[in-house]
Each structure stands twice: as structure tokens, then as C-alpha cells.
Amino acid sequence: MVGLFYVAFQVFTVDNVPGLFFAYAAGLVLGVGGPLVHVAIVQRRSLAELGFTRQRLPETLVLAVVLASIQAALTLPKVGFGAPEEWLPLLGMALAVGAFEAVFFRAYVIAVLEPTIGTIGAVAASAGLYAMYHVGYGMTLGEMTFLFGLGIVYVVAYLTVRNVLVICPLLTPLGGFLTPRPPGRSRCR
């Protein structure tokens, strides 16, 4: 899964949009489909345990809009949008990665770890795994520390309503627009 996103970032560029979107789609199928299959088929548990539910939908949507508005206010002014061919592939990546992160790092990690190590341990593990996952993006220790804190914010938001819609598709994809890019490379890396 992480390897597919690495290929999307490092190998494919706006010059190879079909390859770029194939890598995103394959990563999304594995990163979201894997946990869904594991919980629903292997463990024979409800997908509601992964935050796929209509319960608490009004609170979920209000919290999602509030959190996304805050992140948009902090993120979007720092982004220089060029022509659509520069930012459209990045938007696709942001949505795919956002869905993966919401399902895997929040819902799945919590569903698997909370029964055995408790809520606090599962929150710390979720945030830690989320931060370590960004090593492949070339993040510094300071950036990874920030991501650990952000991971805690995201998982607490998820735990507040136990619905993945609270953080995806509105909140987590916004961070994709700030992904560091090597000099001379497109926004899509």
C-alpha cells in the first residue's frame, strides 16, 4: 500500500497521469479494501466498527465541516494553485490517501488495538503509525513530531463520533496540498 503511493509520488508525474491514477486506485483498493475485508469477512464483525455508519451523522457532519474549515484556512492560503493539470492529480492523490488514512490509521488501528491495549494505547499507536508512515515522504523529525500530534487530533475526532466521515473526505485530504516536493518536480511529485 505504502509502496504504491511511493510509486505514485516518485515514479509517475503529471506526464503519466494514467499511471499516477492507477497507483492511487490500487493503493486505495488495498488500503481501504484490506481492512474492510479483514473486519467484515475474516473477523465477521460489522463495518460500523470501522466507522461506516449513519449513527451520529449530524454531529459527524458538523464536526467534519468545522475541522475541515480550520484546516482549509491554515492550508489553502499556502498553496499556489496553477493550471488544473498541476493540481488535479494531486487532488486525486489527496482523496485516495485521505480515505486510506481515515480507514486504516483511525478506524482499523483503533478497532484492532483498542480491545487489547485500551483507548489511550490505541490512540498513541494510531498517531505513532501515522507519523512513521510519513518517513517515505522525506519528513524531518520535527515534521513527524507535528504529524504525531496531528494524528492524535484526527483519531480523537474519529473517536468522538466513531464515523470516518468526520475526517474524510473533507479534512485529511487538505494536507496533501502541502506535501513537500523536490525542486524541479511537479506538485504531484
C-alpha positions as CSV (number, residue, x, y, z in Angstrom):
1,M,0.0,0.0,0.0
2,V,2.6,2.5,1.1
3,G,4.8,1.2,-1.8
4,L,2.0,2.1,-4.3
5,F,1.8,5.6,-3.0
6,Y,5.6,5.9,-3.1
7,V,5.5,4.8,-6.8
8,A,2.8,7.4,-7.4
9,F,4.9,10.1,-5.8
10,Q,8.3,9.2,-7.1
11,V,7.8,7.5,-10.5
12,F,4.7,8.9,-12.0
13,T,4.2,12.6,-12.6
14,V,1.7,14.7,-14.5
15,D,3.4,13.4,-17.6
16,N,1.9,10.0,-16.8
17,V,-1.5,10.7,-15.4
18,P,-2.9,7.2,-16.1
19,G,0.0,5.6,-14.2
20,L,-0.4,8.1,-11.4
21,F,-4.1,7.4,-11.0
22,F,-3.6,3.6,-11.3
23,A,-1.1,3.7,-8.4
24,Y,-3.6,5.8,-6.3
25,A,-6.5,3.5,-7.2
26,A,-4.5,0.3,-6.4
27,G,-3.4,1.9,-3.1
28,L,-6.9,2.8,-2.2
29,V,-8.3,-0.6,-3.0
30,L,-5.6,-2.3,-0.8
31,G,-5.5,0.3,2.0
32,V,-9.2,0.6,2.4
33,G,-10.4,-2.8,1.0
34,G,-7.9,-4.8,3.1
35,P,-9.2,-3.5,6.4
36,L,-12.9,-3.8,5.2
37,V,-12.4,-7.5,4.2
38,H,-10.4,-8.3,7.3
39,V,-13.1,-6.9,9.7
40,A,-16.2,-8.0,7.7
41,I,-15.2,-11.3,6.3
42,V,-12.3,-12.6,8.4
43,Q,-13.5,-11.4,11.8
44,R,-17.2,-11.4,10.9
45,R,-17.7,-8.0,12.6
46,S,-19.9,-5.1,11.5
47,L,-18.4,-2.4,9.3
48,A,-19.8,0.1,11.8
49,E,-16.8,-0.9,13.9
50,L,-14.7,0.8,11.1
51,G,-16.8,3.9,11.3
52,F,-19.1,3.1,8.3
53,T,-22.4,4.0,10.0
54,R,-25.2,6.5,9.9
55,Q,-25.3,6.8,13.7
56,R,-24.4,10.3,14.9
57,L,-24.4,11.6,11.4
58,P,-25.5,15.2,12.2
59,E,-22.7,15.6,14.8
60,T,-20.3,13.9,12.4
61,L,-21.0,16.3,9.6
62,V,-20.9,19.4,11.8
63,L,-17.6,18.4,13.3
64,A,-16.2,17.5,9.9
65,V,-17.1,20.9,8.5
66,V,-15.6,22.7,11.5
67,L,-12.4,20.8,11.4
68,A,-12.1,21.0,7.6
69,S,-12.7,24.7,7.7
70,I,-9.9,25.2,10.2
71,Q,-7.5,23.1,8.2
72,A,-8.5,24.8,4.9
73,A,-7.9,28.2,6.5
74,L,-4.4,27.1,7.6
75,T,-3.6,25.1,4.4
76,L,-5.0,26.6,1.3
77,P,-3.5,30.1,1.6
78,K,-0.1,28.5,1.5
79,V,-0.8,26.6,-1.7
80,G,-0.1,28.2,-5.1
81,F,-2.6,26.6,-7.5
82,G,-1.5,26.6,-11.1
83,A,-3.2,25.1,-14.1
84,P,-5.6,22.2,-13.4
85,E,-3.2,19.7,-14.9
86,E,-0.8,20.5,-12.0
87,W,-3.3,20.2,-9.1
88,L,-5.9,17.8,-10.4
89,P,-3.7,14.7,-10.0
90,L,-2.7,16.0,-6.5
91,L,-6.4,16.2,-5.6
92,G,-6.9,12.6,-6.7
93,M,-3.9,11.6,-4.6
94,A,-5.2,13.6,-1.7
95,L,-8.6,11.9,-1.8
96,A,-7.1,8.4,-2.1
97,V,-4.6,8.9,0.6
98,G,-7.2,10.6,2.8
99,A,-9.5,7.7,2.5
100,F,-6.7,5.2,3.2
101,E,-5.5,7.2,6.3
102,A,-9.0,7.6,7.7
103,V,-9.9,3.9,7.4
104,F,-6.5,2.4,8.2
105,F,-4.9,4.7,10.8
106,R,-8.0,5.8,12.6
107,A,-10.8,3.2,12.2
108,Y,-8.9,0.0,11.6
109,V,-6.0,0.5,14.1
110,I,-8.5,1.6,16.8
111,A,-10.8,-1.4,16.1
112,V,-7.9,-3.8,16.3
113,L,-5.9,-2.4,19.2
114,E,-8.5,-0.7,21.5
115,P,-9.9,-4.0,22.8
116,T,-6.4,-5.3,23.8
117,I,-4.4,-2.2,24.8
118,G,-7.2,0.3,25.7
119,T,-8.2,3.6,24.2
120,I,-5.1,5.6,25.2
121,G,-2.7,3.0,23.9
122,A,-4.6,2.7,20.7
123,V,-4.7,6.5,20.2
124,A,-0.9,6.6,20.8
125,A,-0.3,3.7,18.4
126,S,-2.5,5.2,15.7
127,A,-0.8,8.6,15.9
128,G,2.7,6.9,16.0
129,L,2.0,4.7,13.0
130,Y,0.6,7.7,11.1
131,A,3.7,9.7,11.8
132,M,6.1,6.8,10.9
133,Y,4.1,6.3,7.7
134,H,5.3,9.7,6.5
135,V,9.0,8.7,6.7
136,G,8.8,7.8,3.0
137,Y,7.8,11.4,2.2
138,G,11.2,12.7,3.4
139,M,9.7,14.3,6.6
140,T,12.1,15.7,9.2
141,L,11.9,14.7,12.9
142,G,10.2,18.0,13.6
143,E,7.6,17.4,10.9
144,M,7.0,13.8,12.1
145,T,6.5,15.1,15.7
146,F,3.9,17.6,14.3
147,L,2.3,14.7,12.4
148,F,2.1,12.6,15.6
149,G,0.2,15.5,17.3
150,L,-2.0,15.8,14.2
151,G,-2.6,12.1,14.3
152,I,-3.8,12.4,17.8
153,V,-6.2,15.2,16.8
154,Y,-7.5,13.1,13.9
155,V,-8.0,10.0,16.0
156,V,-9.7,11.9,18.8
157,A,-12.1,13.4,16.2
158,Y,-12.8,9.9,14.9
159,L,-13.4,8.6,18.4
160,T,-15.7,11.4,19.3
161,V,-18.3,10.2,16.7
162,R,-16.9,6.8,15.5
163,N,-17.6,7.7,11.9
164,V,-14.9,8.0,9.2
165,L,-16.8,10.9,7.6
166,V,-15.6,13.1,10.3
167,I,-12.1,13.1,8.8
168,C,-12.5,12.0,5.3
169,P,-13.2,13.3,2.6
170,L,-13.1,16.8,3.9
171,L,-10.3,17.0,6.5
172,T,-7.3,14.8,5.8
173,P,-7.0,15.4,2.0
174,L,-6.3,19.1,2.6
175,G,-2.8,18.2,4.0
176,G,-1.9,16.6,0.7
177,F,-1.6,20.0,-0.9
178,L,1.3,20.8,1.4
179,T,3.3,17.6,0.7
180,P,6.9,18.5,0.2
181,R,8.2,18.4,-3.3
182,P,11.7,18.1,-4.6
183,P,12.9,21.2,-6.6
184,G,12.0,21.0,-10.3
185,R,9.3,18.4,-9.7
186,S,5.6,19.0,-10.3
187,R,3.1,19.4,-7.4
188,C,2.3,15.7,-7.9
189,R,6.0,14.8,-7.2
